Amino acid sequence: MTEIALQSVGLVRRIEGGVSHTLVDGIGLSVKRGEFLAITGPSGSGKSSLLYLLGLLDAPDEGEVIICGQPTSKLSESERADVRLTRCGFVFQFHFLLPEFTALDNVLLPMRAAGKMGDKEMRERGLELLTSLGLKDHADKRPNQLSGGQRQRVAIARALSNRPEIIVADEPTGALDTASTEQVFGILRDIADSGRTVIVVTHDPALAARADRRVHIVDGKIAETSAGHALTSEATALINA
């Protein structure tokens, strides 16, 4: 049986106020180890809200998120933070690199937070990641000395630093040019092919089409699921809606 890396059960997230709004409405989802999953949907559909719940960046009002077999709803905030730090890696549309730090120092941040390696081992790990992403000669540069594609590759190296089983990415190519988009997608594809799970929210129909599976969200619910490689023109139109 294929191992399930991440599972949600009856996931609900609401915003309470003068007018309550349900962002995620009872979503159940299982993602296999080594699967590349694309989450699509129109703006305001709840796809990013779902991603933040799956990555434990937000807590659901109802339901459960199970990461690598571990239910998380009853964990303390410090326990949730430890799961986020060690089991999940995060990539966002805007890289969120610390501008005063070098590329290498940014990659080291999650390892320093985890506190499981010495300085020498962390630096070796950080340089290994940067080298694998074609950034060996840029390790000592600050973010403002790097191109958009280079900054996003540093962000991916940072996401991989603690060897997480799951990478979650919110519009990781949304601010990149065509060449950088292709490069970043290729890296994410390689990460999945190496056995890690990759979950990406995207408006890019080409990226979604090349994922293993696509889940389309409308009004906080799963409206459609399809094999990414078999996207039809109608499905592409839905992504762009």
N, C-alpha and C positions, 0 to 999 in steps of 0.2 A: 504494500500500500504506500502511495506517495505521501511523504510527510507534509503536514499542513504547517506553514510557518506563521500564519496570522489568520485569525478568525474573528468576525464580529457576529453577535447574536442580538437581534432586536434593538439595534442601536438607535437612540433618540437623542436629539439635541434641540432644545428650545431656547428662544430669547423671550424672557418675560418682560412685560412693561405695560404701557397703556394698551397696546395691541400686541398680543403674543404671536410669535412667528416660529414655526417649526423648521429648522434648518436641515435636520436629518430625521427621517421619519420611518423608523422600524427596519433599518437595513441589516440584513444578514448576508455575510460574505465570507468565503474561504479562499485563501491565497496559498498556493503550493510553494514549497521550497524551490528556489531556482526559477520561479515564474516571473515574467515581465508583464505587469498589469497596467493598462492605461485606463484612467478614469476621465471621462469626458462629460460635457454637458454645457448648456448655455450659462451665461453669467447669472449668478444668483441662484443656481440650481442646488447648491449645497455640496458640490464636489470638494472644494477646499476644506469646508467644515468637516466632511467625512474623513479627509486625509489627516487632519489635525487630531481627530479622535483615534484613528488607527495608529498614529504615531505617539499617542499619549501626550500630545501638546495641549489637549483640552480633555475635559472629563464629560462623559455622557450624563444626561438626566435619567436615562433608562438604558438597560442593556449591558452587554459585556464585550470587552475586547480581550482576546486570548492570544498572547504572543509566545510562540515557541512552546505551546502547551501550558502556559502560565496564565490563569485568569488574573485580571488586573483591577477589577472594580473595587475590591476590598483592601487594596494596598494603601499604605500611608503615602503621603506626598513624597517623603524621602525615598520610599521603596519604588514609587512610580518614576522618580527622577533617576534612580539607579538603572531601571529597565530601559528608560529612554537613552541613557548614556552608553550602556553596554550592548543593548540588543538592536538599537535603531540608529541609523545615520540620516541626517537631514540635508537636503539641498533645496534652495529656494530660488525664485526668479531673480531676485537681487541677492547677490552672494553673501551679504552681511559679514564680510571680512572686517576685522578691526584695522582701521587705517594706519594706526601708529605701529602696528606689528608687521614683521616681514611675512612673506608667504610661509616660510617654515614655521615661524612662531604661531601663525594662525592654525596650521595643521596640528601643532602640538597641544592646542588648548583642550580638546576632549580627553587626550591622554593624561594631561596634568590633572584635570578634574577627576578622572577615574582613580588616579593615584596608585596604579598597579605596576608601573615600570619606573626604572631609574632614568636619570637624565640622558645617559649615553644610549640606552636602548630606545628611548623615545625619539632622540634625534636620528638614530639609524632608521627607525621605522618611518619617520617623517620624510627623510631624504629618499628612502626607497619608494614611497608613494609618489612623491613629486617627480622622481626620475621615471617611474612607470607611466606617468601622464605627460611626459615630454617637457617637464619643468625643472630639470636638474640645474640649469644655468640661471634660474630665476628665484631660487630659494631665498636669497637675501634681499630681494626687491620687495618694496611695499606695494599695496594694492594699486595706488595711483600711478605706478610705473608699469603696470600690466594692462594688456588688452582685456576687453570684456570676456572673450573666450578663455583667456589664461586665468582670469579671476574665477570663472566658474569651475575650471579644472582644479584650482586650489581648493575651492569649496567642496568639490567631490573628494579630493584627497583628505580633507578634514572629516568629511562624513564617514570615510573608510577607516579612520585612524584607530578606532577601538575594535576593529574587525567585527562589525555588527552583522547579524544575520539578515536584517531588513534595511533597505534604503527607501526612504520616502522622499519624493521630490515634487514640489509645487511649481509648475510652469518653469522647469529648469532651463528651457531654451527660449523663453518668452522675450528676453531682452537681447538676444544674440542675432548676429547676421547669419546668412545661410551656411557659410563654411563652418562657423563655430557651432551652429546648431547640429550639423552633421557629425562633427567631431564629438560633441558632448553626448549625442544620442548613441554613437558607436561605443563610447565608454560605458554608458549605462547598460547597453546590450551585452557587452563583455562581462560586466559585473553579474548580470543574471545568468549568463552562460557558464560562469564560474561556480554557480551553485547558490548565490545569494538571491533573495527575493527583492524585486524592484517594483515599487508602486509609484506611478507618475500621474499627476493631474496635468492635463494638457489641452490646449485649444488647437494644437497642430495636428491636422488629420493625417499627415504623412508619418509622424511619429506614432500616433495611435494605431495606424494601419500595420506598423511593423512590430508592435508588441505581440505577445503571445495571446492576450485576451483583452477585450475592451468592455468596460462597464459604463453605460451611459446613464447619467443621473438627471432626472427632471423633478423639480419640486420636492427634493429631498428623498426621492425614492428611486430604486433601480428601474429604469424604463426598458432597458434592452441590454443583453449580454451577447457578445459575438466574438469569434476568433479574430484577433487583430489582423492577421494576414489576409482575411477574406472580406475586408470592408467593402461594401458596395457604394455606388455613387449616392444612394439614398442615405446611407449611414454617414458618409462624409458631409452631406448637407445638414444632417442632424448635429454633427459636431460644430459646424459653423453657425448654427442657429443662434 
